[in-house]
Amino acid sequence: MSFKSLGLSEALLKAISKKGYTTPSPIQAKAIPPVLLGVDVLASAQTGTGKTAGFTLPLLHLLSQRPAERHRPVRALILTPTRELAAQVYANVREYSEFLDIRSTVIFGGVNQKPQVSTLRQGVDVLVATPGRLLDLHNQGLLSLKHVEIFVLDEADRMLDMGFLRDIERVMKIMPAKRQNLMFSATFSKDIKKLANGILNHPAQVEATPENTAVEAISQKVYRVAKGKKTDLIIKLISEGNWKQVLVFTRTKHGANKLTKKMISEGITAAAIHGNKSQGARTKALAGFKDGSVSVLVATDIAARGLDIPLLPHVINYEIPNISEDYVHRIGRTGRAGAVGEAISLVSADETTFLRDIEKLIGERLPVEILEGFEPDPNASTAPIKQGGGGGRSRNANHSKPRGAKSGEGKSASNSRRPKRTNDRRSKSSRS
């Protein structure tokens, strides 16, 4: 199958060819045709499968077939959970629309709104946005969604996990009732299906891979290790392996900062990326990681969601996630686009329960190694990590509360005016 056989315009085929693509990925082949037909679509796909082009290409095709209005109101809205993902989706929109008369822009929090407002006033056809900044500008009367024809909800599962349900509902109310809706998610959980029922009308359902399965191209391994020896072990692996591009996951922002400082003191070029970092710092860290000036990027789950790093060879779980699905998202950063990748997890005694849950989810037992000098403590408790220690949050808890929005975009619209302190230690420790 070729992109041409999918019915895309010559201008889009030209842009696709310029990027060096010839054959659509499975999710693209399945999602593009129904989108072109104008029906609603619910799609599930692993990270790294090309899902962004799965909605970007047909969206641009449909918009290009209809004459743009003089003042160019927003005709397509793509809603994403994080700044990084918004920026990447926008980059895709720009690349694929190079030979089309389509204007686009991206808006997110954490940066000055004035340049974004200025661009909006000039008129845009496609708007990529995070929920907080979108609703903030709308509430100020600086943005209208009255002419939206196509609505895309990207990374819907992460939207719910970050507590954006109420914001999504608000966005729905300020768009026309008659529109095409596209919803993309890594999983088809009960919460996602419930959300889909409230947004989509008789959707075509497409799925590129079995739900919650790990990418086959990824080699997975577990190192059993004493909790206090994790830092020394990860430094040994990276240094002796001479690894030049490694994405490391920690549970907390504090843990990310602490590990990054230790690596730097050992001569490893490293940078941290999490919700407490400014947008400029996050952009700089990611750019350095991509160009090779930074060898190790230490990240929390929410900050790393949606990162597109081509041919990433190594992912290390310094701490494995207490939410099993997050493991799949994490290791999905490597083994992308047909490349082979390696995912290593450092597991201490108190993470044993989490490891068993992950193995149950992916349907396989992960190979275990123990390195001399880094043996696990035989007297350590195997009781799961307490919630106050950075884990234990429930994926289904408080979906209606804008929790952790700072990680994605600075502020959630529903609490951007009056920041409140929280006594919920669980929420605080699990935000990233």
Beta strands, then each sheet from edge to edge (+ up, - down):
strand 1: 41-44
strand 2: 76-79
strand 3: 104-107
strand 4: 126-129
strand 5: 150-153
strand 6: 180-185
strand 7: 204-207
strand 8: 218-224
strand 9: 246-249
strand 10: 270-273
strand 11: 296-299
strand 12: 314-317
strand 13: 341-347
strand 14: 368-369
sheet 1: 3+ 4+ 2+ 5+ 6+ 1+ 7+
sheet 2: 10+ 11+ 9+ 12+ 13+ 8+ 14+
end
